[in-house]
């Protein structure tokens, strides 16, 4: 999965350098095997964001940082570059991320994170519950996609922010930034490949890759 994700990511012309950060020796060895740049980080980090911050300590000439999770083997280049371009257009926003329309049969799945955003494209809230509730009238529901582009300084400050009660309640670390006033842009995409958040997702992914002839 990590090799597939990496092979997709390096196709983006907007990324100057791609680094895999992990605290798992199995992943470290696998990434070394297929020839990618990899950094072993502390196992004490509570999130991938903290892991990236550790890697950044030795990176001086960087202004923007993109966080792509390793469970996105089908990630579209258009999605990566859309999030980056949105951030480049709004350098005063601390970070940008992405969303796509959600299928109605996913509304009740807590592994499918929902997001609502303003007319200016800034996130208002993220939740594992259905938002908006569609109590009185039906409106589109958007699924958050776990891809981020940060201003480096905003990211370095992130770990020093007190953990948010909303973050604890939803188990969503982006709520820490939102709760502390970070402006989070939402790039809306029409197409989004399935991320692997559960064993069932992995089965669906394998089936999809077999249909496309990518694996036997």
C-alpha positions in Angstrom: 0.0 0.0 0.0 2.8 2.5 0.9 4.6 1.7 -2.4 1.4 2.4 -4.4 0.8 5.6 -2.5 4.4 6.8 -3.1 4.3 5.9 -6.8 1.2 8.1 -7.2 2.5 11.0 -5.2 5.8 11.4 -7.0 3.9 12.1 -10.2 3.0 15.5 -9.0 5.1 18.3 -10.5 4.3 20.6 -7.6 6.2 18.5 -5.0 10.0 19.2 -4.7 10.7 16.4 -2.3 8.8 13.3 -1.1 9.7 11.8 2.3 8.1 8.8 4.0 8.1 9.3 7.8 7.5 6.3 10.0 8.2 4.8 13.4 7.7 1.2 12.2 10.8 -0.7 11.1 8.8 -2.9 8.8 7.6 0.2 6.8 11.1 1.7 7.0 12.6 -1.4 5.5 9.9 -1.7 2.8 10.4 1.9 1.7 14.2 1.4 1.6 13.5 -1.7 -0.6 11.7 0.2 -3.3 14.2 3.0 -3.2 12.3 6.0 -1.7 13.5 8.5 0.8 12.5 7.5 4.4 13.0 8.8 7.9 12.6 6.9 11.1 10.9 9.0 13.7 10.2 8.7 17.4 7.5 6.2 18.4 6.2 8.6 21.0 4.2 10.8 18.6 0.5 10.7 19.0 -0.3 11.8 15.4 1.2 11.9 11.9 1.3 15.7 12.2 3.8 15.4 15.1 5.8 13.0 13.1 6.1 15.5 10.2 7.1 18.2 12.6 10.1 16.1 13.8 11.2 15.6 10.2 11.0 19.4 9.6 13.5 20.2 12.3 16.2 19.5 9.8 14.6 21.2 6.9 15.4 24.9 6.6 14.5 26.1 3.1 10.8 25.1 3.1 7.7 27.2 3.2 4.9 24.8 2.4 4.5 21.2 3.7 2.1 18.6 2.3 0.9 15.8 4.5 -0.3 12.7 2.5 -1.2 9.7 4.5 0.2 6.3 3.5 -3.3 4.7 3.2 -4.1 6.5 -0.1 -2.8 4.1 -2.8 -5.2 5.4 -5.4 -4.8 9.1 -4.7 -5.3 11.4 -7.7 -2.6 13.8 -8.7 -5.3 16.4 -9.4 -6.4 16.2 -5.8 -2.8 16.7 -4.5 -2.2 19.7 -6.8 -5.7 21.2 -6.2 -5.0 21.4 -2.4 -1.5 22.8 -3.0 -2.8 25.4 -5.5 -5.5 26.5 -3.1 -2.9 27.1 -0.4 -0.7 29.0 -2.8 -3.7 31.3 -3.6 -4.4 31.9 0.1 -1.0 32.2 1.8 -2.8 34.0 4.8 -4.7 30.7 5.5 -2.7 28.4 7.8 -3.6 25.2 5.9 -5.8 23.7 3.2 -7.4 20.2 2.8 -10.0 18.6 0.6 -13.5 17.2 0.4 -15.8 15.5 -2.0 -19.5 14.8 -2.1 -20.5 11.9 0.1 -22.8 9.0 -0.8 -25.9 8.8 1.3 -25.2 5.2 2.4 -22.0 6.5 4.0 -23.7 9.1 6.2 -23.8 6.9 9.3 -20.2 5.6 9.0 -18.0 7.3 11.7 -14.9 6.4 9.6 -16.1 8.7 6.9 -15.4 12.2 8.4 -17.8 14.9 7.4 -17.0 18.6 6.9 -19.0 21.8 6.5 -17.5 24.9 5.1 -18.3 28.5 4.3 -19.1 30.2 1.0 -15.5 31.5 1.1 -14.2 27.9 1.2 -13.1 27.8 4.8 -13.9 24.9 7.1 -16.5 25.5 9.8 -16.4 22.1 11.4 -15.4 18.4 11.0 -17.3 15.5 12.6 -17.8 11.8 12.5 -21.5 12.4 12.9 -23.7 13.7 10.1 -23.3 17.4 9.4 -25.4 19.2 8.5 -28.2 17.1 10.0 -30.5 17.6 7.0 -33.3 17.8 9.6 -35.5 20.3 7.7 -34.1 20.3 4.2 -31.6 18.2 2.3 -28.3 19.8 1.4 -25.1 18.2 0.1 -22.9 16.3 2.6 -19.2 16.4 2.1 -16.6 13.8 3.1 -13.3 15.1 4.3 -10.2 13.7 2.6 -7.1 13.4 4.8 -4.7 15.4 2.7 -3.2 18.7 4.1 -1.0 21.5 2.9 0.4 23.7 5.7 2.4 26.9 6.0 5.5 25.6 7.6 5.4 28.0 10.6 1.8 27.2 11.3 2.6 23.5 11.3 5.6 24.0 13.7 3.4 25.9 16.1 0.7 23.2 15.9 2.2 20.8 18.4 2.5 23.6 21.0 -1.3 24.3 20.9 -3.3 22.8 23.8 -5.2 19.8 22.8 -8.8 20.7 22.0 -11.8 19.2 23.8 -13.5 19.0 20.4 -10.4 17.1 19.1 -10.7 14.7 22.0 -14.4 14.2 21.5 -14.3 13.5 17.7 -10.7 12.0 17.7 -9.9 14.5 14.8 -6.7 16.4 15.2 -7.6 19.1 12.6 -10.2 20.3 15.2 -7.3 21.5 17.3 -6.3 24.0 14.7 -9.9 25.1 14.0 -10.5 25.5 17.7 -7.4 27.8 18.0 -8.4 30.0 15.1 -6.6 28.4 12.2 -8.1 29.1 8.8 -8.5 25.8 6.9 -9.3 26.0 3.2 -11.4 23.2 1.6 -10.6 22.2 -1.9 -13.6 20.4 -3.4 -12.9 17.6 -5.8 -15.3 15.6 -8.0 -13.2 12.4 -7.8 -11.6 10.8 -4.7 -10.2 7.3 -4.5 -11.0 5.2 -1.5 -8.7 5.5 1.5 -8.1 2.5 3.6 -9.7 3.1 7.0 -10.9 -0.4 7.8 -10.3 -4.1 6.8 -13.4 -3.8 4.6 -11.9 -0.8 2.8 -8.8 -2.9 2.0 -11.0 -5.6 0.5 -12.8 -3.0 -1.7 -9.4 -1.6 -2.7 -8.0 -5.0 -3.7 -11.1 -5.7 -5.7 -10.8 -2.3 -7.5 -7.1 -2.8 -8.3 -7.8 -6.3 -9.7 -10.5 -4.9 -12.0 -8.1 -2.3 -13.2 -5.5 -5.0 -13.8 -3.0 -3.3 -11.4 -2.6 -6.5 -9.3 -3.3 -10.2 -9.9 
